[in-house]
Amino acid sequence: MAYETILVETRGKVGLVTLNRPQALNALNSQLISELNTALDGFEKDAGIGAIVITGSEKAFAAGADIKEMQNLSYPETYLEDFITSWDRVAGRRKPIIAAVAGFALGGGCELAMMCDIIIAADTAKFGQPEIKLGVMPGAGGTQRMTRIIGKAKAMELCLTGRMMGAEEAERSGLVARIVPAAELLDDALKTAATIADMSLPIVMMTKESVNRAYETTLAEGIRFERRLFHAMFATADQKEGMAAFVDKRKADFKNR
Ligand SMILES: CC(C)=CC(=O)SCCNC(=O)CCNC(=O)[C@H](O)C(C)(C)COP(=O)(O)OP(=O)(O)OC[C@H]1O[C@@H](n2cnc3c(N)ncnc32)[C@H](O)[C@@H]1OP(=O)(O)O
């Protein structure tokens, strides 16, 4: 597959997607989202891939949905085409995805990062939902995911004012897992992804599913769901291998079975 708006590579067991529309600060147009979904489909099907990293450029992870593509859309067009809905496929992926964010992650760019499982931020990262300044509101999950992640007070403020927050505020708010110097961002994200990819893939996928369930259900239901998956893990060869490796004082060699 020839991609025009993203670069797609594998680094060992890690799939890497680099958003690549530098002339528009990686603004997310329909072609980019379609190519991203195709690349993620490929990584999901590839048994050799255990984790995925999505990154952008030094200046921008992504400066949002492509305003120039969007500006003349009519209501019937957005409704009939179910505009934006295909973006959400990123959030439905079963393998873990790390967003490595430097520079601007605004609007749809911030929403894309929040669809990922872990955000690692460069000290240059700036997050925000500036859609209000364009006469719209976030449409790719921003009002929902951001509120769940950082709480109502700050999410409301960011969505209603369009203010950007820097990496330190984002870390304090729980949006990002950690901040690293910009020059180390990709290496750090790839290293984290490689650590995850060395674990048992089915166990990683069940863990991701269980953490995400916490956002969708009651505590009692979530605990029950976790317990069922936890019990099921004892049916895997990787549980036997992981515990045997600990007892034998060696590194586990997971077979994803
Ligand atoms: C998901 C949904 C429903 C909605 C959205 O995401 S709406 C978009 C939300 N994002 C924004 O409103 C941010 C828009 N961009 C900016 O405010 C600025 O570009 C900036 C603050 C991120 C950076 O400013 P800077 O002065 O450094 O750079 P510019 O000259 O403004 O940009 C360079 C180049 O990129 C084009 N650009 C930037 N963002 C977008 C975008 N979201 N859509 C389309 N094009 C974008 C910008 O027009 C310029 O290109 P030209 O030189 O050809 O005009």
The ligand as an SDF file (V2000), in Angstrom:
LIG
                    3D

 54 56  0  0  0  0  0  0  0  0999 V2000
  -12.2890   17.1170   15.0040 C   0  0  0  0  0  0  0  0  0  0  0  0
  -13.0580   18.3520   14.8280 C   0  0  0  0  0  0  0  0  0  0  0  0
  -14.4850   18.1430   14.7280 C   0  0  0  0  0  0  0  0  0  0  0  0
  -12.6080   19.5950   14.7590 C   0  0  0  0  0  0  0  0  0  0  0  0
  -11.2500   20.1450   14.7320 C   0  0  0  0  0  0  0  0  0  0  0  0
  -10.2470   19.5700   14.9810 O   0  0  0  0  0  0  0  0  0  0  0  0
  -11.2670   21.7490   14.2340 S   0  0  0  0  0  0  0  0  0  0  0  0
   -9.5730   22.2060   14.1830 C   0  0  0  0  0  0  0  0  0  0  0  0
   -9.0470   22.5280   15.5200 C   0  0  0  0  0  0  0  0  0  0  0  0
   -7.7190   23.0610   15.4040 N   0  0  0  0  0  0  0  0  0  0  0  0
   -7.4790   24.3590   15.3200 C   0  0  0  0  0  0  0  0  0  0  0  0
   -8.3640   25.2030   15.3540 O   0  0  0  0  0  0  0  0  0  0  0  0
   -6.0330   24.7670   15.1470 C   0  0  0  0  0  0  0  0  0  0  0  0
   -5.8230   25.5020   13.8440 C   0  0  0  0  0  0  0  0  0  0  0  0
   -4.4540   25.9290   13.6950 N   0  0  0  0  0  0  0  0  0  0  0  0
   -3.9340   26.9710   14.3650 C   0  0  0  0  0  0  0  0  0  0  0  0
   -4.5380   27.5990   15.1880 O   0  0  0  0  0  0  0  0  0  0  0  0
   -2.5190   27.3270   14.0520 C   0  0  0  0  0  0  0  0  0  0  0  0
   -2.1650   26.7510   12.8100 O   0  0  0  0  0  0  0  0  0  0  0  0
   -1.5040   26.8280   15.1270 C   0  0  0  0  0  0  0  0  0  0  0  0
   -1.7050   27.6300   16.4170 C   0  0  0  0  0  0  0  0  0  0  0  0
   -1.6430   25.3540   15.4080 C   0  0  0  0  0  0  0  0  0  0  0  0
   -0.0400   27.0660   14.5930 C   0  0  0  0  0  0  0  0  0  0  0  0
    0.1100   28.4070   14.2060 O   0  0  0  0  0  0  0  0  0  0  0  0
    1.3550   28.8060   13.3020 P   0  0  0  0  0  0  0  0  0  0  0  0
    1.2770   30.2810   13.1290 O   0  0  0  0  0  0  0  0  0  0  0  0
    2.6010   28.2280   13.8560 O   0  0  0  0  0  0  0  0  0  0  0  0
    1.1230   28.0640   11.9040 O   0  0  0  0  0  0  0  0  0  0  0  0
    0.0660   28.4370   10.7560 P   0  0  0  0  0  0  0  0  0  0  0  0
    0.6820   29.3690    9.7920 O   0  0  0  0  0  0  0  0  0  0  0  0
   -1.2300   28.8390   11.3450 O   0  0  0  0  0  0  0  0  0  0  0  0
   -0.1490   26.9870   10.0860 O   0  0  0  0  0  0  0  0  0  0  0  0
    0.7400   26.4660    9.1010 C   0  0  0  0  0  0  0  0  0  0  0  0
   -0.1090   25.9070    7.9680 C   0  0  0  0  0  0  0  0  0  0  0  0
   -0.8890   24.8430    8.4990 O   0  0  0  0  0  0  0  0  0  0  0  0
   -2.2560   25.0980    8.1970 C   0  0  0  0  0  0  0  0  0  0  0  0
   -3.1130   24.5370    9.2600 N   0  0  0  0  0  0  0  0  0  0  0  0
   -2.8910   24.5620   10.5790 C   0  0  0  0  0  0  0  0  0  0  0  0
   -3.8840   23.9540   11.2220 N   0  0  0  0  0  0  0  0  0  0  0  0
   -4.7440   23.5490   10.3110 C   0  0  0  0  0  0  0  0  0  0  0  0
   -5.9870   22.8490   10.3530 C   0  0  0  0  0  0  0  0  0  0  0  0
   -6.5230   22.4130   11.5160 N   0  0  0  0  0  0  0  0  0  0  0  0
   -6.6320   22.6170    9.1990 N   0  0  0  0  0  0  0  0  0  0  0  0
   -6.1180   22.9990    8.0210 C   0  0  0  0  0  0  0  0  0  0  0  0
   -4.9290   23.6460    7.8950 N   0  0  0  0  0  0  0  0  0  0  0  0
   -4.2680   23.9240    9.0270 C   0  0  0  0  0  0  0  0  0  0  0  0
   -2.3610   26.6050    8.1300 C   0  0  0  0  0  0  0  0  0  0  0  0
   -3.5060   26.9890    7.4380 O   0  0  0  0  0  0  0  0  0  0  0  0
   -1.0680   26.9330    7.4160 C   0  0  0  0  0  0  0  0  0  0  0  0
   -1.1990   26.6440    6.0450 O   0  0  0  0  0  0  0  0  0  0  0  0
   -1.1560   27.8390    4.9520 P   0  0  0  0  0  0  0  0  0  0  0  0
    0.1610   28.4980    5.1570 O   0  0  0  0  0  0  0  0  0  0  0  0
   -1.2960   27.1420    3.6390 O   0  0  0  0  0  0  0  0  0  0  0  0
   -2.3060   28.7370    5.2920 O   0  0  0  0  0  0  0  0  0  0  0  0
  1  2  1  0
  2  3  1  0
  2  4  2  0
  4  5  1  0
  5  6  2  0
  5  7  1  0
  7  8  1  0
  8  9  1  0
  9 10  1  0
 10 11  1  0
 11 12  2  0
 11 13  1  0
 13 14  1  0
 14 15  1  0
 15 16  1  0
 16 17  2  0
 16 18  1  0
 18 19  1  0
 18 20  1  0
 20 21  1  0
 20 22  1  0
 20 23  1  0
 23 24  1  0
 24 25  1  0
 25 26  2  0
 25 27  1  0
 25 28  1  0
 28 29  1  0
 29 30  2  0
 29 31  1  0
 29 32  1  0
 32 33  1  0
 33 34  1  0
 34 35  1  0
 34 49  1  0
 35 36  1  0
 36 37  1  0
 36 47  1  0
 37 38  1  0
 37 46  1  0
 38 39  2  0
 39 40  1  0
 40 41  1  0
 40 46  2  0
 41 42  1  0
 41 43  2  0
 43 44  1  0
 44 45  2  0
 45 46  1  0
 47 48  1  0
 47 49  1  0
 49 50  1  0
 50 51  1  0
 51 52  2  0
 51 53  1  0
 51 54  1  0
M  END
$$$$
